[in-house]
């Protein structure tokens, strides 16, 4: 049935094998003897399926993929051999027989809830575990050519949505109406339905539309602009506020194709852009174009951040950069892939030499409280001599 | 700015105080001296805001709400006093001064990741914690009249979406196209944007449209019908399959208003319903109507399940009930509120006497692999002498 759909590119056996070998190498270097992987995104990365089960990777063995439910679906999804189990505790016997439960184990301690972890330790009769997530994040940071293809298909949905945005954004239309129509546009083009953000309490919308003052509301979320939303229970995203003459509308949209997330923002304006937004718009555009040429393999992410920050300071826009007041965040870019908060982070704080195949969203944005916000976001792939755009969507502000 | 939106009913100081008193009473009975609450949904329930911070409830004190970010937003959202902090570790001093860090603490160990938990213990210099989530779930199980009002507003979005469904479902239209148009319809009516499901790896769509065979694909998800989706990375929800003559289309949609989730399913068919689906449709309808009269305060959820199960067995539909083969699940209903998997669970396994104000989705569904699926889902409020429907949307299959 899945084959008939033809809506995604299945991952190859070789691709999966390469990823698992990559993790084994990192584990060996860190003295981790085996890892038990359960989070759905990591499972998908290492197996091609998110069906209920556990993946055990020992440094000196073939991977063991235990599946509880659904076996039918897992067999369609993964090129790996499957060991069927009735319940999670069935894995202990197999692991003992294979002599795997020795030394230091790894689990995804950044996302695994305490009760799940305690249960696993008791099932395995093994107490010594460290956090294997930093290694998985490091591995997932550099994308294969297969992954870059998925990201480009995800980006194609984004480009289509921005085209449609120019048709639906008009003075007087509400953020939430624009939101609804654009999410529908993306979904009809094959958007996977939702996006993923790693970590406790991390949630996100597929789209946020900011029509003006709503872009200036600070938020719990670690983003420069989060919006007001329609309820304090969500407290982010589009609201019932409407598009006004001369105030830029930011459409921040996340594509999702076969698990892979893209994240770009474009600008639209009804009438002539108000004066206060003109300079920051030009600076944002200049920064995106400058960084596309400056960024490349071997550049440190901190250099990239500081180059941008110098330009922003020189323009006298420091106070408005990446939020305002308590809403200000300390990064200008974030890695992307199966989750929206991957490595690398482009900030002054984390030294990170850019490598071929890293992918990140780059988002110079400026916030003017009680007035509005303006900015651009594009996704870049790190190449030898430049940064390559993931989408081909133009970045200029669109008059509507 | 939020006041201008007027899109939700703020929670009152008295409502919040009642909830906190409720938890204190349960904590005292269990010997828990204080609780540290961090999960966004529980924070919202006890404070009215999900801004970044921690809520500390000690059995013999006023609640302490520490907020890191955003103070501006938190002050708009919550009727509680706020203690501003720069970072989480700032709370220790206040808690020590007030003599709170004594005895047994409680944390949400079903959702709190290991690393967050370890960090909190180290910050507090306190080691003795038990899981306070079972108490919170028990408390949240019975809804106040304010909460029932929110649920009914959430249900009004659902009713509107089902009306629109009759206009967009036609032979040859794909599941994903129907999905896109109906999600947009709900969002324009004020849907909050996404739904929440408690627990590790728990994810869900706002809508699932099943056009036939896709309803028979088993899944990792603990639901009778999950669909195929458009990628193994999500592996649930609508697909590119299209509506066929005589095969029922199930639209399973979750409303979301001010945090409160509703979850109902309706049936649509192009042409005459195929014979195989006629009897299960009649049985599903009969079961919903029967249970609405039979269910009430004082009935055990297990009685309710067994009554339904007897009817299904008598009809010879046991094998198809609530999934098929490995896809079969053991419940026929689940609690609803701020999360979609609340208490009570309507199953043979968990004894639970129904109380006034409990709310649950009730979903007799039948799956015929390789052919299709059929069923109805409605949300009920438990009342003294009956079950009250949350929405007024008719349950009959609609010809399109």
Contacts between the chains, C-beta under 8 A, distances in Angstrom:
chain1	res1	chain2	res2	distance
A	1	B	213	6.3
A	1	B	214	7.3
A	1	B	217	6.6
A	1	B	228	6.5
A	2	B	228	6.6
A	2	B	232	7.6
A	5	B	228	6.9
A	5	B	230	7.0
A	5	B	239	5.8
A	5	B	240	5.3
A	5	B	241	7.3
A	6	B	240	8.0
A	7	B	230	4.7
A	7	B	231	6.8
A	7	B	239	7.5
A	7	B	240	5.6
A	8	B	230	6.7
A	8	B	231	4.5
A	8	B	232	7.3
A	8	B	233	7.9
A	10	B	232	7.7
A	38	B	200	7.6
A	38	B	201	7.4
A	39	B	200	7.8
A	39	B	201	6.6
A	40	B	201	4.7
A	40	B	203	7.4
A	44	B	232	7.1
A	44	B	233	5.2
A	48	B	232	6.2
A	49	B	232	5.6
A	49	B	235	7.4
A	50	B	201	7.9
A	50	B	220	6.5
A	50	B	232	6.8
A	50	B	233	6.7
A	50	B	234	7.7
A	50	B	235	5.5
A	51	B	219	7.7
A	51	B	220	4.4
A	51	B	235	7.0
A	52	B	201	8.0
A	52	B	220	4.0
A	69	B	218	7.1
A	69	B	219	7.7
A	69	B	220	5.6
A	69	B	326	6.0
A	70	B	217	7.8
A	70	B	218	3.8
A	70	B	219	5.4
A	70	B	220	6.0
A	70	B	326	5.8
A	70	B	327	6.6
A	71	B	326	6.3
A	72	B	217	7.3
A	72	B	218	5.1
A	72	B	325	8.0
A	72	B	326	6.6
A	73	B	217	6.5
A	73	B	218	6.2
A	73	B	219	6.1
A	73	B	220	7.2
A	73	B	232	7.8
A	73	B	235	6.4
A	76	B	232	7.5
A	77	B	232	3.9
A	77	B	235	7.2
A	107	B	114	7.8
A	109	B	113	6.8
A	109	B	114	4.1
A	109	B	115	4.9
A	110	B	113	5.8
A	110	B	114	7.9
A	110	B	115	5.2
A	111	B	113	5.3
A	111	B	200	7.5
A	112	B	113	6.0
A	112	B	114	5.5
A	112	B	200	6.9
A	113	B	109	6.8
A	113	B	110	5.8
A	113	B	111	5.3
A	113	B	112	6.0
A	113	B	113	6.0
A	113	B	114	7.5
A	113	B	199	7.7
A	113	B	200	5.2
A	114	B	107	7.7
A	114	B	109	4.1
A	114	B	110	7.9
A	114	B	112	5.5
A	114	B	113	7.5
A	114	B	114	5.7
A	114	B	117	4.9
A	114	B	131	7.8
A	115	B	109	4.9
A	115	B	110	5.2
A	115	B	131	6.4
A	116	B	200	5.3
A	117	B	114	4.9
A	131	B	114	7.8
A	131	B	115	6.5
A	176	B	187	6.1
A	176	B	188	6.6
A	176	B	190	7.4
A	177	B	188	5.6
A	179	B	187	6.2
A	179	B	193	8.0
A	180	B	183	7.5
A	180	B	184	4.0
A	180	B	185	7.6
A	180	B	187	3.8
A	180	B	188	4.7
A	181	B	184	6.1
A	183	B	180	7.5
A	183	B	183	6.4
A	183	B	184	6.6
A	183	B	187	6.9
A	184	B	180	4.0
A	184	B	181	6.1
A	184	B	183	6.5
A	184	B	184	4.0
A	185	B	180	7.7
A	187	B	176	6.2
A	187	B	179	6.2
A	187	B	180	3.8
A	187	B	183	6.9
A	188	B	176	6.6
A	188	B	177	5.7
A	188	B	180	4.7
A	190	B	176	7.4
A	190	B	230	5.8
A	190	B	240	7.8
A	192	B	229	7.3
A	192	B	230	5.8
A	192	B	231	5.3
A	192	B	233	6.5
A	192	B	234	5.0
A	193	B	179	8.0
A	193	B	205	5.3
A	193	B	229	7.2
A	193	B	230	7.5
A	193	B	234	5.8
A	193	B	237	5.3
A	193	B	238	7.7
A	194	B	194	6.9
A	194	B	203	6.9
A	194	B	205	6.8
A	194	B	234	7.3
A	196	B	203	7.9
A	199	B	113	7.6
A	200	B	38	7.5
A	200	B	39	7.7
A	200	B	111	7.5
A	200	B	112	6.9
A	200	B	113	5.2
A	200	B	116	5.3
A	201	B	38	7.4
A	201	B	39	6.6
A	201	B	40	4.7
A	201	B	50	7.8
A	203	B	40	7.4
A	203	B	194	6.9
A	203	B	196	7.9
A	205	B	193	5.2
A	205	B	194	6.8
A	213	B	1	6.2
A	214	B	1	7.3
A	217	B	1	6.6
A	217	B	70	7.8
A	217	B	72	7.3
A	217	B	73	6.4
A	218	B	69	7.1
A	218	B	70	3.9
A	218	B	72	5.2
A	218	B	73	6.1
A	219	B	51	7.7
A	219	B	69	7.6
A	219	B	70	5.4
A	219	B	73	6.1
A	220	B	50	6.5
A	220	B	51	4.4
A	220	B	52	4.0
A	220	B	69	5.6
A	220	B	70	5.9
A	220	B	73	7.2
A	228	B	1	6.5
A	228	B	2	6.6
A	228	B	5	6.8
A	229	B	192	7.3
A	229	B	193	7.2
A	230	B	5	6.9
A	230	B	7	4.7
A	230	B	8	6.7
A	230	B	190	5.8
A	230	B	192	5.9
A	230	B	193	7.5
A	231	B	7	6.9
A	231	B	8	4.5
A	231	B	192	5.3
A	231	B	257	7.4
A	231	B	258	4.4
A	231	B	259	6.0
A	232	B	2	7.6
A	232	B	8	7.3
A	232	B	10	7.7
A	232	B	44	7.1
A	232	B	48	6.2
A	232	B	49	5.6
A	232	B	50	6.8
A	232	B	73	7.8
A	232	B	76	7.5
A	232	B	77	3.9
A	232	B	258	8.0
A	232	B	259	8.0
A	233	B	8	7.9
A	233	B	44	5.2
A	233	B	50	6.6
A	233	B	192	6.5
A	233	B	258	5.7
A	233	B	259	2.9
A	233	B	260	7.9
A	233	B	338	7.1
A	234	B	50	7.6
A	234	B	192	5.0
A	234	B	193	5.8
A	234	B	194	7.3
A	234	B	259	7.4
A	235	B	49	7.4
A	235	B	50	5.5
A	235	B	51	7.0
A	235	B	73	6.4
A	235	B	77	7.2
A	237	B	193	5.2
A	238	B	193	7.7
A	239	B	5	5.8
A	239	B	7	7.5
A	240	B	5	5.3
A	240	B	6	8.0
A	240	B	7	5.6
A	240	B	190	7.8
A	241	B	5	7.2
A	257	B	231	7.4
A	258	B	231	4.5
A	258	B	232	8.0
A	258	B	233	5.7
A	259	B	231	6.1
A	259	B	232	8.0
A	259	B	233	2.9
A	259	B	234	7.4
A	260	B	233	7.9
A	325	B	72	8.0
A	326	B	69	6.1
A	326	B	70	5.8
A	326	B	71	6.3
A	326	B	72	6.7
A	327	B	70	6.6
A	338	B	233	7.1
